[in-house]
Amino acid sequence: MKITKFPAPRWAALVAAAWAWFIAGRLDGARELQLDDPFAEALRRAVRSASPDALLAIEAVSVSELAGEEVFRRLVASCHAELSAHGVADLLAGLGEKR
């Protein structure tokens, strides 16, 4: 089943991008986040790559049906870019304004 038959999975993409943001150890401000996960090193290597595709390719943590969809991957990349540009607090505040 192709997800393009449905509305764009924006919320799922935002969750995936925010999860990548957390895995990278980022927080708005200087505090580093701890990652207590058996896949920690592989996950951090994946999020440090230039593309969210590396993270989405890890089968142990990915929903392959979504990860294989170009629309979803583009949305994750877009959400991740927004997090990088504006931070979590500003991105979430902007979502509240759009309601």
C-alpha positions in Angstrom: 0.0 0.0 0.0 1.4 3.4 -1.0 1.1 6.2 1.6 0.6 8.7 -1.2 -3.0 7.6 -1.3 -3.4 9.2 2.2 -2.7 12.7 3.6 1.0 13.3 4.0 2.3 11.7 7.2 3.5 15.0 8.7 3.1 14.0 12.3 4.9 10.7 11.9 7.7 12.5 10.1 7.9 15.1 12.9 8.2 12.4 15.5 10.9 10.6 13.4 12.8 13.9 13.0 12.5 14.8 16.7 13.7 11.3 17.6 16.7 11.8 15.4 17.3 15.1 17.1 17.3 13.4 20.5 19.5 10.6 19.3 22.1 13.2 18.1 22.2 14.4 21.7 20.9 17.8 20.9 18.8 20.1 23.1 18.0 23.7 22.7 20.9 25.1 24.6 24.2 23.5 25.5 23.1 20.5 27.6 24.0 17.1 26.1 21.3 14.4 26.2 22.1 10.9 27.4 21.2 8.0 25.1 20.8 4.7 27.0 20.2 2.3 24.1 21.9 -0.9 23.0 22.0 0.6 19.4 23.3 3.9 20.7 26.5 4.0 18.6 24.9 2.8 15.4 22.0 5.3 15.9 24.3 8.2 16.5 26.5 7.4 13.5 23.3 7.3 11.4 22.0 10.6 12.5 25.4 12.3 12.0 25.2 11.4 8.3 24.0 14.0 5.9 20.6 12.3 5.3 17.9 10.9 7.5 17.9 7.9 5.2 20.7 6.3 7.2 18.6 6.3 10.3 15.5 5.1 8.5 17.5 2.3 7.0 18.2 0.7 10.4 15.7 -2.2 10.3 15.7 -2.7 14.1 14.3 0.7 14.7 12.4 1.6 11.5 9.0 0.9 10.1 10.1 -0.3 6.7 6.7 0.6 5.0 7.2 4.2 5.9 11.0 4.3 5.5 10.7 3.1 2.0 8.4 5.9 0.9 10.0 9.0 -0.7 7.3 11.3 0.6 8.0 10.2 4.2 11.8 10.5 3.8 11.4 14.1 2.4 9.1 15.1 5.2 11.5 13.7 7.8 14.4 15.7 6.2 12.2 18.8 6.1 11.2 18.5 9.8 14.9 17.8 10.7 15.9 20.9 8.8 13.3 23.0 10.7 14.6 21.6 14.0 18.1 22.6 13.0 17.1 26.1 12.0 14.6 26.9 14.8 15.1 24.5 17.7 12.4 22.4 19.3 10.6 25.1 21.3 10.2 27.4 18.4 9.1 24.6 16.1 6.5 23.4 18.5 5.3 27.0 19.2 4.9 27.5 15.5 2.8 24.3 15.2 0.5 25.7 17.9 -0.1 28.9 15.9 -1.1 26.9 12.8 -4.1 25.2 14.5 
